[in-house]
């Protein structure tokens, strides 16, 4: 078949790569560069341990405190509040213990051995040097903070996630750069990270081109149909002929679902990062600060501090104060960092996470045509789940039984 993939982020490039391996003629439609969206600025984590949904029992009472805390992990632009309200309502409904367990099972299947699922694509691209399989650390200031996350740790045990609890000296030996204000940590030996997300996905895209794929620099505007049959992708470069279409446009996917007759509660979490070039303190692995809700990852370009959630839609200007707050949190996490930096040593970024209220992506066929396949809405696990999602897309296009159950990701689950 001739397959067009809308979007050149981690999910789109992985899907296109697996489809090309199946023998299809494949092209990607992307108006910008490869992996210039959230695939550029994420924390770089390939974590099978990310099986805990965002909406959890007991989170709702914490929201006012997060919103009032200038260093807090959540912000809502009040002008956007009416638009995000239906999403928040579905988010709250998703946070019951039974639903959370079901979501956790689905996430475990999607994220299992994330780095290993990427391995064939990474090897083909000669990009093994961009992956570090040296674990991941989650740190807490007090035992009470750890115990407050008891249900999350129970979910990880139920999903078979391996981890070791480290206290004081054991924690500081594991990570010497860490502040001694952090008394406990949990180490995940099976997690991994990339030292450059943009270069990793760019390398896969280069291999895709080398192996016969195409990237069309254009903005997709719709899907051309004759009855239920796909005939191509409409774009600002004209009609691009295709027998099947994969919608992997991340936060920009919703217009395509509406055209296909699917009502999907997709919205946008805006995430920020700040990078310190040549940092004075560098952790051995990626580290999650459980209270600050951000991740510090050692990368080739410096120490990346990434995280937080802001609801403000796709049009509002960035609030760069949120990136600067990440710097302050990083200095608290690593006392060896300088207390002030020249601007040339810092770089900031803001991007859009395509997020669903139940923390599960949308993977499946559209209502109008079986040859239009959705692959978006991964929230915080787009990079980690990209390779497996790509395999699922290839299974659907080929008519194979999907390698993992995809019913939890079906587009109509909120109908």
Secondary structure as UniProt FT lines:
FT   STRAND          2..6
FT   HELIX           10..21
FT   TURN            22..23
FT   STRAND          25..29
FT   TURN            34..35
FT   HELIX           38..41
FT   STRAND          45..46
FT   TURN            48..49
FT   TURN            57..58
FT   HELIX           60..62
FT   HELIX           63..68
FT   TURN            70..71
FT   STRAND          74..76
FT   HELIX           78..80
FT   HELIX           81..93
FT   TURN            94..95
FT   HELIX           97..111
FT   TURN            112..113
FT   HELIX           114..125
FT   HELIX           128..130
FT   STRAND          131..132
FT   STRAND          136..140
FT   HELIX           143..148
FT   HELIX           150..158
FT   TURN            159..160
FT   STRAND          164..167
FT   HELIX           169..174
FT   TURN            176..177
FT   TURN            180..181
FT   STRAND          184..188
FT   TURN            189..190
FT   STRAND          192..194
FT   HELIX           197..210
FT   TURN            211..212
FT   STRAND          214..216
FT   STRAND          220..226
FT   TURN            227..228
FT   STRAND          229..235
FT   TURN            236..237
FT   STRAND          238..241
FT   STRAND          244..247
FT   HELIX           250..252
FT   HELIX           254..259
FT   TURN            260..261
FT   STRAND          267..276
FT   TURN            277..278
FT   STRAND          286..289
FT   TURN            290..293
FT   STRAND          294..299
FT   TURN            300..301
FT   STRAND          302..311
FT   TURN            313..315
FT   HELIX           321..333
FT   TURN            335..336
FT   HELIX           343..345
FT   STRAND          346..355
FT   TURN            357..358
FT   STRAND          362..365
FT   TURN            370..371
FT   STRAND          372..376
FT   HELIX           379..381
FT   HELIX           382..398
FT   HELIX           407..409
FT   TURN            411..414
//
